[in-house]
Amino acid sequence: MNIKLTESQIKVILESIDFTSLYRENYKPIFQQVCLRMADGDRDLAKDFCQVGFLKVYQNLDKYSGVGNLQGWVRRVIKNEIINELRKRKLETTDTNITNLNVEVEPTEKDFMGGQITKEQLRKAIDKLPEGYKSVLVLYYFGDLNHNEVASVLGIDPGTSRSQISKAKSALKKSLEGYLD
């Protein structure tokens, strides 16, 4: 069922929304269920996310169509704003060198080439990858993010993340073959 509202109906709905009460009613659940989760438990970062998110809600309150749950709309606006913030932070971090991510890469029997390569050889091979491959590979394998999370951080489609991982693994394997006996 598709409901169409007239401009005057939308105006009445928007005039009846009090931002202060909207904020009070939604802050705690959105902080706990959205912001804190997307900040990986960092309460200060989650508070920043909430502040930026609710500011975006306030600025775009006139864009709420009146269709659907208001809390769901607020949640979506805030989540999208958090994703945008994460993208900005990612762009500000231009050097994705694996050593700057404080990621320990220690080959084991399960790692590439059955553990026949050293930690340093793996680091060098990863650093030689194209930037797109390297970013996705590091976030997925060493940052423990799934394809959807990698896609959100990098601003790409989850399918692109999967494709980049596949291509990165092939390029990495080819690069590491020179180290095998």
TIVO-2410 file (N, C-alpha, C; in nm, 3 decimals):
# residues 181
REC num residu      c1      c2      c3 atome chaine
REC   1      M   0.084  -0.117   0.000     N      A
REC   1      M   0.000   0.000   0.000    CA      A
REC   1      M   0.089   0.123   0.000     C      A
REC   2      N   0.072   0.208  -0.098     N      A
REC   2      N   0.152   0.328  -0.111    CA      A
REC   2      N   0.066   0.448  -0.072     C      A
REC   3      I   0.106   0.519   0.033     N      A
REC   3      I   0.030   0.632   0.084    CA      A
REC   3      I   0.095   0.761   0.035     C      A
REC   4      K   0.017   0.848  -0.022     N      A
REC   4      K   0.065   0.979  -0.068    CA      A
REC   4      K   0.012   1.085   0.026     C      A
REC   5      L   0.101   1.170   0.073     N      A
REC   5      L   0.060   1.281   0.158    CA      A
REC   5      L   0.073   1.411   0.081     C      A
REC   6      T  -0.017   1.501   0.108     N      A
REC   6      T  -0.009   1.632   0.045    CA      A
REC   6      T   0.090   1.718   0.122     C      A
REC   7      E   0.133   1.827   0.061     N      A
REC   7      E   0.228   1.916   0.128    CA      A
REC   7      E   0.171   1.969   0.259     C      A
REC   8      S   0.043   2.001   0.259     N      A
REC   8      S  -0.019   2.055   0.381    CA      A
REC   8      S  -0.022   1.950   0.492     C      A
REC   9      Q  -0.044   1.823   0.456     N      A
REC   9      Q  -0.043   1.717   0.557    CA      A
REC   9      Q   0.098   1.699   0.614     C      A
REC  10      I   0.198   1.705   0.529     N      A
REC  10      I   0.336   1.692   0.574    CA      A
REC  10      I   0.372   1.808   0.665     C      A
REC  11      K   0.326   1.929   0.629     N      A
REC  11      K   0.355   2.048   0.710    CA      A
REC  11      K   0.296   2.033   0.850     C      A
REC  12      V   0.172   1.981   0.859     N      A
REC  12      V   0.107   1.960   0.988    CA      A
REC  12      V   0.186   1.859   1.071     C      A
REC  13      I   0.231   1.753   1.007     N      A
REC  13      I   0.308   1.651   1.078    CA      A
REC  13      I   0.438   1.711   1.132     C      A
REC  14      L   0.508   1.786   1.047     N      A
REC  14      L   0.635   1.844   1.088    CA      A
REC  14      L   0.619   1.948   1.198     C      A
REC  15      E   0.513   2.025   1.193     N      A
REC  15      E   0.489   2.125   1.295    CA      A
REC  15      E   0.459   2.061   1.430     C      A
REC  16      S   0.406   1.939   1.425     N      A
REC  16      S   0.372   1.870   1.550    CA      A
REC  16      S   0.493   1.801   1.612     C      A
REC  17      I   0.605   1.793   1.539     N      A
REC  17      I   0.725   1.728   1.592    CA      A
REC  17      I   0.808   1.829   1.670     C      A
REC  18      D   0.826   1.800   1.795     N      A
REC  18      D   0.910   1.883   1.882    CA      A
REC  18      D   1.046   1.816   1.891     C      A
REC  19      F   1.149   1.884   1.840     N      A
REC  19      F   1.282   1.822   1.835    CA      A
REC  19      F   1.333   1.787   1.974     C      A
REC  20      T   1.307   1.870   2.072     N      A
REC  20      T   1.356   1.844   2.208    CA      A
REC  20      T   1.301   1.713   2.261     C      A
REC  21      S   1.172   1.691   2.244     N      A
REC  21      S   1.114   1.565   2.292    CA      A
REC  21      S   1.159   1.448   2.205     C      A
REC  22      L   1.176   1.471   2.076     N      A
REC  22      L   1.227   1.368   1.986    CA      A
REC  22      L   1.367   1.324   2.032     C      A
REC  23      Y   1.450   1.421   2.066     N      A
REC  23      Y   1.586   1.394   2.113    CA      A
REC  23      Y   1.583   1.316   2.245     C      A
REC  24      R   1.504   1.363   2.339     N      A
REC  24      R   1.497   1.298   2.471    CA      A
REC  24      R   1.449   1.154   2.461     C      A
REC  25      E   1.349   1.130   2.377     N      A
REC  25      E   1.291   0.996   2.364    CA      A
REC  25      E   1.384   0.900   2.290     C      A
REC  26      N   1.464   0.951   2.199     N      A
REC  26      N   1.542   0.864   2.112    CA      A
REC  26      N   1.691   0.858   2.143     C      A
REC  27      Y   1.742   0.951   2.225     N      A
REC  27      Y   1.887   0.955   2.247    CA      A
REC  27      Y   1.940   0.823   2.303     C      A
REC  28      K   1.883   0.777   2.413     N      A
REC  28      K   1.936   0.659   2.480    CA      A
REC  28      K   1.933   0.534   2.391     C      A
REC  29      P   1.819   0.500   2.330     N      A
REC  29      P   1.821   0.380   2.246    CA      A
REC  29      P   1.912   0.393   2.124     C      A
REC  30      I   1.916   0.510   2.064     N      A
REC  30      I   2.002   0.527   1.947    CA      A
REC  30      I   2.149   0.527   1.988     C      A
REC  31      F   2.179   0.586   2.103     N      A
REC  31      F   2.317   0.584   2.152    CA      A
REC  31      F   2.363   0.440   2.174     C      A
REC  32      Q   2.280   0.360   2.241     N      A
REC  32      Q   2.318   0.223   2.274    CA      A
REC  32      Q   2.315   0.129   2.154     C      A
REC  33      Q   2.213   0.141   2.071     N      A
REC  33      Q   2.193   0.044   1.964    CA      A
REC  33      Q   2.263   0.079   1.833     C      A
REC  34      V   2.289   0.207   1.810     N      A
REC  34      V   2.350   0.248   1.684    CA      A
REC  34      V   2.490   0.304   1.708     C      A
REC  35      C   2.497   0.415   1.782     N      A
REC  35      C   2.624   0.488   1.794    CA      A
REC  35      C   2.731   0.407   1.866     C      A
REC  36      L   2.699   0.347   1.978     N      A
REC  36      L   2.796   0.271   2.054    CA      A
REC  36      L   2.844   0.150   1.975     C      A
REC  37      R   2.752   0.086   1.906     N      A
REC  37      R   2.789  -0.030   1.825    CA      A
REC  37      R   2.882   0.008   1.709     C      A
REC  38      M   2.849   0.120   1.643     N      A
REC  38      M   2.930   0.162   1.529    CA      A
REC  38      M   3.064   0.223   1.574     C      A
REC  39      A   3.074   0.258   1.701     N      A
REC  39      A   3.200   0.311   1.755    CA      A
REC  39      A   3.279   0.200   1.823     C      A
REC  40      D   3.239   0.077   1.806     N      A
REC  40      D   3.307  -0.040   1.865    CA      A
REC  40      D   3.326  -0.025   2.015     C      A
REC  41      G   3.225   0.027   2.083     N      A
REC  41      G   3.230   0.037   2.228    CA      A
REC  41      G   3.299   0.160   2.283     C      A
REC  42      D   3.355   0.244   2.200     N      A
REC  42      D   3.422   0.367   2.244    CA      A
REC  42      D   3.314   0.471   2.277     C      A
REC  43      R   3.290   0.492   2.406     N      A
REC  43      R   3.181   0.578   2.450    CA      A
REC  43      R   3.198   0.724   2.404     C      A
REC  44      D   3.320   0.774   2.409     N      A
REC  44      D   3.343   0.913   2.365    CA      A
REC  44      D   3.314   0.930   2.217     C      A
REC  45      L   3.360   0.835   2.137     N      A
REC  45      L   3.334   0.840   1.994    CA      A
REC  45      L   3.184   0.824   1.967     C      A
REC  46      A   3.118   0.738   2.043     N      A
REC  46      A   2.974   0.718   2.026    CA      A
REC  46      A   2.898   0.847   2.059     C      A
REC  47      K   2.943   0.920   2.161     N      A
REC  47      K   2.879   1.048   2.195    CA      A
REC  47      K   2.897   1.147   2.082     C      A
REC  48      D   3.017   1.149   2.024     N      A
REC  48      D   3.042   1.237   1.908    CA      A
REC  48      D   2.949   1.199   1.793     C      A
REC  49      F   2.937   1.069   1.767     N      A
REC  49      F   2.849   1.022   1.660    CA      A
REC  49      F   2.705   1.066   1.684     C      A
REC  50      C   2.659   1.053   1.809     N      A
REC  50      C   2.522   1.094   1.842    CA      A
REC  50      C   2.502   1.243   1.820     C      A
REC  51      Q   2.599   1.321   1.864     N      A
REC  51      Q   2.589   1.466   1.849    CA      A
REC  51      Q   2.580   1.505   1.701     C      A
REC  52      V   2.669   1.452   1.621     N      A
REC  52      V   2.670   1.483   1.478    CA      A
REC  52      V   2.541   1.430   1.413     C      A
REC  53      G   2.500   1.312   1.454     N      A
REC  53      G   2.380   1.251   1.397    CA      A
REC  53      G   2.253   1.329   1.428     C      A
REC  54      F   2.236   1.368   1.554     N      A
REC  54      F   2.116   1.443   1.590    CA      A
REC  54      F   2.117   1.584   1.530     C      A
REC  55      L   2.234   1.640   1.510     N      A
REC  55      L   2.243   1.768   1.440    CA      A
REC  55      L   2.191   1.752   1.297     C      A
REC  56      K   2.228   1.642   1.233     N      A
REC  56      K   2.181   1.613   1.097    CA      A
REC  56      K   2.029   1.592   1.096     C      A
REC  57      V   1.978   1.525   1.198     N      A
REC  57      V   1.833   1.505   1.208    CA      A
REC  57      V   1.763   1.640   1.220     C      A
REC  58      Y   1.816   1.727   1.307     N      A
REC  58      Y   1.757   1.860   1.325    CA      A
REC  58      Y   1.756   1.939   1.194     C      A
REC  59      Q   1.869   1.933   1.122     N      A
REC  59      Q   1.880   2.007   0.997    CA      A
REC  59      Q   1.787   1.953   0.888     C      A
REC  60      N   1.756   1.824   0.895     N      A
REC  60      N   1.676   1.761   0.790    CA      A
REC  60      N   1.536   1.721   0.835     C      A
REC  61      L   1.493   1.772   0.948     N      A
REC  61      L   1.361   1.736   1.000    CA      A
REC  61      L   1.250   1.770   0.901     C      A
REC  62      D   1.269   1.875   0.824     N      A
REC  62      D   1.168   1.912   0.726    CA      A
REC  62      D   1.160   1.814   0.609     C      A
REC  63      K   1.257   1.725   0.598     N      A
REC  63      K   1.258   1.627   0.490    CA      A
REC  63      K   1.187   1.497   0.529     C      A
REC  64      Y   1.149   1.485   0.655     N      A
REC  64      Y   1.073   1.367   0.697    CA      A
REC  64      Y   0.938   1.370   0.629     C      A
REC  65      S   0.907   1.265   0.558     N      A
REC  65      S   0.785   1.263   0.476    CA      A
REC  65      S   0.659   1.233   0.556     C      A
REC  66      G   0.674   1.188   0.678     N      A
REC  66      G   0.557   1.154   0.757    CA      A
REC  66      G   0.513   1.011   0.737     C      A
REC  67      V   0.574   0.944   0.642     N      A
REC  67      V   0.540   0.804   0.615    CA      A
REC  67      V   0.638   0.717   0.692     C      A
REC  68      G   0.586   0.621   0.763     N      A
REC  68      G   0.672   0.530   0.837    CA      A
REC  68      G   0.700   0.581   0.978     C      A
REC  69      N   0.776   0.503   1.049     N      A
REC  69      N   0.810   0.529   1.188    CA      A
REC  69      N   0.913   0.641   1.198     C      A
REC  70      L   0.885   0.743   1.278     N      A
REC  70      L   0.976   0.855   1.294    CA      A
REC  70      L   1.108   0.809   1.356     C      A
REC  71      Q   1.104   0.720   1.454     N      A
REC  71      Q   1.227   0.671   1.516    CA      A
REC  71      Q   1.312   0.596   1.414     C      A
REC  72      G   1.249   0.521   1.326     N      A
REC  72      G   1.322   0.451   1.220    CA      A
REC  72      G   1.390   0.548   1.126     C      A
REC  73      W   1.322   0.656   1.093     N      A
REC  73      W   1.380   0.759   1.007    CA      A
REC  73      W   1.500   0.825   1.077     C      A
REC  74      V   1.484   0.859   1.204     N      A
REC  74      V   1.593   0.920   1.282    CA      A
REC  74      V   1.712   0.825   1.287     C      A
REC  75      R   1.685   0.700   1.312     N      A
REC  75      R   1.789   0.597   1.319    CA      A
REC  75      R   1.866   0.588   1.186     C      A
REC  76      R   1.793   0.591   1.075     N      A
REC  76      R   1.854   0.582   0.942    CA      A
REC  76      R   1.940   0.705   0.913     C      A
REC  77      V   1.888   0.823   0.946     N      A
REC  77      V   1.964   0.947   0.923    CA      A
REC  77      V   2.094   0.944   1.004     C      A
REC  78      I   2.085   0.905   1.130     N      A
REC  78      I   2.204   0.902   1.215    CA      A
REC  78      I   2.303   0.797   1.167     C      A
REC  79      K   2.254   0.680   1.132     N      A
REC  79      K   2.343   0.574   1.083    CA      A
REC  79      K   2.415   0.619   0.956     C      A
REC  80      N   2.342   0.681   0.864     N      A
REC  80      N   2.405   0.732   0.741    CA      A
REC  80      N   2.509   0.839   0.771     C      A
REC  81      E   2.481   0.923   0.868     N      A
REC  81      E   2.576   1.028   0.904    CA      A
REC  81      E   2.702   0.969   0.968     C      A
REC  82      I   2.685   0.864   1.048     N      A
REC  82      I   2.801   0.797   1.107    CA      A
REC  82      I   2.887   0.735   0.997     C      A
REC  83      I   2.823   0.672   0.902     N      A
REC  83      I   2.897   0.612   0.790    CA      A
REC  83      I   2.972   0.721   0.715     C      A
REC  84      N   2.910   0.836   0.694     N      A
REC  84      N   2.979   0.948   0.628    CA      A
REC  84      N   3.098   0.995   0.711     C      A
REC  85      E   3.082   1.000   0.843     N      A
REC  85      E   3.193   1.039   0.931    CA      A
REC  85      E   3.308   0.939   0.922     C      A
REC  86      L   3.274   0.810   0.919     N      A
REC  86      L   3.377   0.708   0.907    CA      A
REC  86      L   3.451   0.721   0.774     C      A
REC  87      R   3.377   0.753   0.668     N      A
REC  87      R   3.440   0.774   0.537    CA      A
REC  87      R   3.536   0.893   0.542     C      A
REC  88      K   3.491   1.002   0.605     N      A
REC  88      K   3.578   1.120   0.616    CA      A
REC  88      K   3.706   1.086   0.691     C      A
REC  89      R   3.691   1.012   0.800     N      A
REC  89      R   3.808   0.974   0.879    CA      A
REC  89      R   3.901   0.886   0.797     C      A
REC  90      K   3.842   0.799   0.716     N      A
REC  90      K   3.922   0.712   0.630    CA      A
REC  90      K   3.999   0.794   0.528     C      A
REC  91      L   3.934   0.893   0.469     N      A
REC  91      L   4.001   0.977   0.371    CA      A
REC  91      L   4.110   1.062   0.434     C      A
REC  92      E   4.092   1.102   0.560     N      A
REC  92      E   4.194   1.180   0.630    CA      A
REC  92      E   4.317   1.095   0.659     C      A
REC  93      T   4.298   0.966   0.671     N      A
REC  93      T   4.409   0.874   0.693    CA      A
REC  93      T   4.456   0.824   0.558     C      A
REC  94      T   4.542   0.901   0.495     N      A
REC  94      T   4.583   0.867   0.358    CA      A
REC  94      T   4.684   0.754   0.352     C      A
REC  95      D   4.760   0.735   0.456     N      A
REC  95      D   4.861   0.630   0.454    CA      A
REC  95      D   4.803   0.503   0.513     C      A
REC  96      T   4.775   0.406   0.429     N      A
REC  96      T   4.719   0.281   0.477    CA      A
REC  96      T   4.826   0.173   0.489     C      A
REC  97      N   4.949   0.216   0.506     N      A
REC  97      N   5.058   0.121   0.523    CA      A
REC  97      N   5.026   0.031   0.641     C      A
REC  98      I   5.042  -0.096   0.624     N      A
REC  98      I   5.004  -0.193   0.726    CA      A
REC  98      I   5.075  -0.169   0.859     C      A
REC  99      T   5.197  -0.114   0.857     N      A
REC  99      T   5.268  -0.089   0.982    CA      A
REC  99      T   5.203   0.024   1.060     C      A
REC 100      N   5.135   0.116   0.991     N      A
REC 100      N   5.068   0.226   1.061    CA      A
REC 100      N   4.936   0.184   1.123     C      A
REC 101      L   4.886   0.067   1.088     N      A
REC 101      L   4.760   0.020   1.143    CA      A
REC 101      L   4.780  -0.062   1.271     C      A
REC 102      N   4.906  -0.076   1.314     N      A
REC 102      N   4.938  -0.156   1.432    CA      A
REC 102      N   4.879  -0.295   1.423     C      A
REC 103      V   4.892  -0.355   1.308     N      A
REC 103      V   4.839  -0.488   1.284    CA      A
REC 103      V   4.956  -0.585   1.287     C      A
REC 104      E   4.945  -0.687   1.365     N      A
REC 104      E   5.049  -0.789   1.370    CA      A
REC 104      E   5.015  -0.897   1.269     C      A
REC 105      V   5.105  -0.918   1.175     N      A
REC 105      V   5.087  -1.020   1.073    CA      A
REC 105      V   5.188  -1.129   1.102     C      A
REC 106      E   5.144  -1.238   1.155     N      A
REC 106      E   5.233  -1.348   1.189    CA      A
REC 106      E   5.185  -1.472   1.114     C      A
REC 107      P   5.256  -1.512   1.009     N      A
REC 107      P   5.213  -1.628   0.932    CA      A
REC 107      P   5.209  -1.754   1.017     C      A
REC 108      T   5.107  -1.833   0.996     N      A
REC 108      T   5.094  -1.963   1.061    CA      A
REC 108      T   5.067  -2.064   0.951     C      A
REC 109      E   5.040  -2.186   0.990     N      A
REC 109      E   5.010  -2.289   0.891    CA      A
REC 109      E   4.887  -2.253   0.809     C      A
REC 110      K   4.797  -2.175   0.865     N      A
REC 110      K   4.674  -2.139   0.795    CA      A
REC 110      K   4.692  -2.019   0.704     C      A
REC 111      D   4.800  -1.944   0.721     N      A
REC 111      D   4.822  -1.824   0.641    CA      A
REC 111      D   4.868  -1.859   0.501     C      A
REC 112      F   4.891  -1.756   0.422     N      A
REC 112      F   4.931  -1.773   0.283    CA      A
REC 112      F   5.051  -1.867   0.270     C      A
REC 113      M   5.047  -1.952   0.170     N      A
REC 113      M   5.157  -2.043   0.136    CA      A
REC 113      M   5.193  -2.137   0.251     C      A
REC 114      G   5.099  -2.169   0.336     N      A
REC 114      G   5.121  -2.268   0.441    CA      A
REC 114      G   5.228  -2.232   0.541     C      A
REC 115      G   5.251  -2.104   0.565     N      A
REC 115      G   5.349  -2.062   0.665    CA      A
REC 115      G   5.492  -2.069   0.615     C      A
REC 116      Q   5.513  -2.080   0.485     N      A
REC 116      Q   5.648  -2.090   0.429    CA      A
REC 116      Q   5.714  -1.953   0.405     C      A
REC 117      I   5.646  -1.848   0.442     N      A
REC 117      I   5.702  -1.714   0.424    CA      A
REC 117      I   5.718  -1.647   0.559     C      A
REC 118      T   5.803  -1.547   0.564     N      A
REC 118      T   5.825  -1.477   0.691    CA      A
REC 118      T   5.728  -1.360   0.703     C      A
REC 119      K   5.723  -1.308   0.824     N      A
REC 119      K   5.640  -1.192   0.852    CA      A
REC 119      K   5.678  -1.074   0.763     C      A
REC 120      E   5.807  -1.052   0.750     N      A
REC 120      E   5.856  -0.939   0.671    CA      A
REC 120      E   5.825  -0.955   0.522     C      A
REC 121      Q   5.836  -1.076   0.472     N      A
REC 121      Q   5.803  -1.102   0.331    CA      A
REC 121      Q   5.655  -1.073   0.304     C      A
REC 122      L   5.570  -1.112   0.398     N      A
REC 122      L   5.428  -1.086   0.384    CA      A
REC 122      L   5.399  -0.937   0.387     C      A
REC 123      R   5.463  -0.866   0.480     N      A
REC 123      R   5.447  -0.720   0.489    CA      A
REC 123      R   5.485  -0.651   0.359     C      A
REC 124      K   5.601  -0.688   0.306     N      A
REC 124      K   5.649  -0.626   0.182    CA      A
REC 124      K   5.553  -0.655   0.067     C      A
REC 125      A   5.505  -0.777   0.059     N      A
REC 125      A   5.413  -0.814  -0.049    CA      A
REC 125      A   5.282  -0.736  -0.038     C      A
REC 126      I   5.232  -0.719   0.083     N      A
REC 126      I   5.108  -0.644   0.103    CA      A
REC 126      I   5.129  -0.497   0.068     C      A
REC 127      D   5.242  -0.441   0.110     N      A
REC 127      D   5.270  -0.299   0.081    CA      A
REC 127      D   5.283  -0.272  -0.068     C      A
REC 128      K   5.320  -0.373  -0.147     N      A
REC 128      K   5.334  -0.356  -0.292    CA      A
REC 128      K   5.200  -0.361  -0.366     C      A
REC 129      L   5.096  -0.406  -0.299     N      A
REC 129      L   4.964  -0.415  -0.363    CA      A
REC 129      L   4.911  -0.276  -0.398     C      A
REC 130      P   4.826  -0.267  -0.501     N      A
REC 130      P   4.759  -0.140  -0.529    CA      A
REC 130      P   4.678  -0.096  -0.406     C      A
REC 131      E   4.662   0.034  -0.390     N      A
REC 131      E   4.598   0.090  -0.270    CA      A
REC 131      E   4.461   0.029  -0.241     C      A
REC 132      G   4.378   0.013  -0.343     N      A
REC 132      G   4.244  -0.043  -0.323    CA      A
REC 132      G   4.249  -0.185  -0.270     C      A
REC 133      Y   4.335  -0.268  -0.329     N      A
REC 133      Y   4.349  -0.406  -0.284    CA      A
REC 133      Y   4.398  -0.409  -0.139     C      A
REC 134      K   4.500  -0.327  -0.113     N      A
REC 134      K   4.563  -0.327   0.020    CA      A
REC 134      K   4.463  -0.285   0.128     C      A
REC 135      S   4.387  -0.179   0.100     N      A
REC 135      S   4.291  -0.130   0.200    CA      A
REC 135      S   4.189  -0.236   0.236     C      A
REC 136      V   4.130  -0.299   0.134     N      A
REC 136      V   4.028  -0.400   0.158    CA      A
REC 136      V   4.088  -0.521   0.228     C      A
REC 137      L   4.204  -0.565   0.184     N      A
REC 137      L   4.270  -0.682   0.241    CA      A
REC 137      L   4.301  -0.661   0.389     C      A
REC 138      V   4.359  -0.547   0.421     N      A
REC 138      V   4.397  -0.518   0.559    CA      A
REC 138      V   4.273  -0.508   0.649     C      A
REC 139      L   4.171  -0.437   0.604     N      A
REC 139      L   4.049  -0.423   0.685    CA      A
REC 139      L   3.978  -0.557   0.704     C      A
REC 140      Y   3.973  -0.638   0.600     N      A
REC 140      Y   3.900  -0.765   0.606    CA      A
REC 140      Y   3.974  -0.869   0.690     C      A
REC 141      Y   4.102  -0.892   0.659     N      A
REC 141      Y   4.174  -0.999   0.729    CA      A
REC 141      Y   4.234  -0.956   0.862     C      A
REC 142      F   4.287  -0.836   0.869     N      A
REC 142      F   4.358  -0.796   0.989    CA      A
REC 142      F   4.277  -0.703   1.077     C      A
REC 143      G   4.174  -0.640   1.022     N      A
REC 143      G   4.086  -0.554   1.099    CA      A
REC 143      G   3.961  -0.625   1.144     C      A
REC 144      D   3.945  -0.752   1.103     N      A
REC 144      D   3.831  -0.836   1.140    CA      A
REC 144      D   3.696  -0.773   1.105     C      A
REC 145      L   3.688  -0.708   0.990     N      A
REC 145      L   3.561  -0.652   0.943    CA      A
REC 145      L   3.503  -0.745   0.838     C      A
REC 146      N   3.370  -0.752   0.831     N      A
REC 146      N   3.308  -0.830   0.724    CA      A
REC 146      N   3.296  -0.741   0.600     C      A
REC 147      H   3.248  -0.799   0.490     N      A
REC 147      H   3.243  -0.723   0.364    CA      A
REC 147      H   3.152  -0.600   0.375     C      A
REC 148      N   3.043  -0.611   0.445     N      A
REC 148      N   2.953  -0.496   0.461    CA      A
REC 148      N   3.020  -0.384   0.539     C      A
REC 149      E   3.094  -0.419   0.644     N      A
REC 149      E   3.163  -0.319   0.724    CA      A
REC 149      E   3.277  -0.254   0.645     C      A
REC 150      V   3.351  -0.337   0.570     N      A
REC 150      V   3.458  -0.283   0.486    CA      A
REC 150      V   3.399  -0.186   0.385     C      A
REC 151      A   3.287  -0.225   0.325     N      A
REC 151      A   3.220  -0.141   0.226    CA      A
REC 151      A   3.178  -0.008   0.288     C      A
REC 152      S   3.125  -0.011   0.410     N      A
REC 152      S   3.083   0.112   0.476    CA      A
REC 152      S   3.200   0.205   0.504     C      A
REC 153      V   3.309   0.149   0.553     N      A
REC 153      V   3.426   0.230   0.586    CA      A
REC 153      V   3.487   0.293   0.462     C      A
REC 154      L   3.495   0.216   0.354     N      A
REC 154      L   3.561   0.264   0.234    CA      A
REC 154      L   3.466   0.333   0.135     C      A
REC 155      G   3.337   0.325   0.162     N      A
REC 155      G   3.241   0.389   0.073    CA      A
REC 155      G   3.226   0.315  -0.059     C      A
REC 156      I   3.232   0.182  -0.052     N      A
REC 156      I   3.218   0.100  -0.172    CA      A
REC 156      I   3.105   0.000  -0.153     C      A
REC 157      D   3.071  -0.071  -0.257     N      A
REC 157      D   2.968  -0.174  -0.252    CA      A
REC 157      D   3.027  -0.301  -0.190     C      A
REC 158      P   2.949  -0.378  -0.113     N      A
REC 158      P   3.002  -0.504  -0.058    CA      A
REC 158      P   3.052  -0.600  -0.167     C      A
REC 159      G   2.988  -0.599  -0.282     N      A
REC 159      G   3.035  -0.682  -0.393    CA      A
REC 159      G   3.172  -0.639  -0.440     C      A
REC 160      T   3.198  -0.510  -0.437     N      A
REC 160      T   3.330  -0.458  -0.474    CA      A
REC 160      T   3.433  -0.505  -0.372     C      A
REC 161      S   3.395  -0.508  -0.246     N      A
REC 161      S   3.485  -0.557  -0.142    CA      A
REC 161      S   3.523  -0.702  -0.169     C      A
REC 162      R   3.423  -0.784  -0.200     N      A
REC 162      R   3.449  -0.926  -0.230    CA      A
REC 162      R   3.543  -0.940  -0.350     C      A
REC 163      S   3.516  -0.863  -0.453     N      A
REC 163      S   3.596  -0.868  -0.575    CA      A
REC 163      S   3.741  -0.825  -0.548     C      A
REC 164      Q   3.755  -0.715  -0.471     N      A
REC 164      Q   3.888  -0.664  -0.440    CA      A
REC 164      Q   3.968  -0.765  -0.356     C      A
REC 165      I   3.899  -0.833  -0.263     N      A
REC 165      I   3.966  -0.935  -0.181    CA      A
REC 165      I   4.017  -1.047  -0.271     C      A
REC 166      S   3.934  -1.093  -0.362     N      A
REC 166      S   3.973  -1.202  -0.453    CA      A
REC 166      S   4.094  -1.161  -0.537     C      A
REC 167      K   4.089  -1.041  -0.593     N      A
REC 167      K   4.199  -0.993  -0.676    CA      A
REC 167      K   4.325  -0.970  -0.592     C      A
REC 168      A   4.307  -0.920  -0.470     N      A
REC 168      A   4.422  -0.896  -0.382    CA      A
REC 168      A   4.489  -1.028  -0.345     C      A
REC 169      K   4.410  -1.130  -0.315     N      A
REC 169      K   4.467  -1.261  -0.280    CA      A
REC 169      K   4.545  -1.318  -0.398     C      A
REC 170      S   4.492  -1.304  -0.519     N      A
REC 170      S   4.562  -1.355  -0.637    CA      A
REC 170      S   4.693  -1.281  -0.658     C      A
REC 171      A   4.688  -1.147  -0.647     N      A
REC 171      A   4.809  -1.067  -0.665    CA      A
REC 171      A   4.911  -1.098  -0.556     C      A
REC 172      L   4.863  -1.116  -0.434     N      A
REC 172      L   4.952  -1.145  -0.321    CA      A
REC 172      L   5.018  -1.281  -0.340     C      A
REC 173      K   4.939  -1.379  -0.380     N      A
REC 173      K   4.992  -1.514  -0.402    CA      A
REC 173      K   5.099  -1.511  -0.510     C      A
REC 174      K   5.072  -1.439  -0.619     N      A
REC 174      K   5.169  -1.429  -0.729    CA      A
REC 174      K   5.297  -1.361  -0.681     C      A
REC 175      S   5.284  -1.258  -0.602     N      A
REC 175      S   5.399  -1.186  -0.549    CA      A
REC 175      S   5.482  -1.272  -0.455     C      A
REC 176      L   5.415  -1.357  -0.377     N      A
REC 176      L   5.485  -1.439  -0.278    CA      A
REC 176      L   5.546  -1.565  -0.337     C      A
REC 177      E   5.507  -1.604  -0.457     N      A
REC 177      E   5.561  -1.726  -0.518    CA      A
REC 177      E   5.712  -1.717  -0.535     C      A
REC 178      G   5.766  -1.597  -0.551     N      A
REC 178      G   5.910  -1.578  -0.565    CA      A
REC 178      G   5.988  -1.617  -0.439     C      A
REC 179      Y   5.922  -1.621  -0.325     N      A
REC 179      Y   5.989  -1.654  -0.199    CA      A
REC 179      Y   5.994  -1.806  -0.172     C      A
REC 180      L   5.917  -1.882  -0.247     N      A
REC 180      L   5.912  -2.027  -0.223    CA      A
REC 180      L   6.030  -2.098  -0.285     C      A
REC 181      D   6.072  -2.206  -0.227     N      A
REC 181      D   6.188  -2.283  -0.277    CA      A
REC 181      D   6.161  -2.340  -0.414     C      A
***
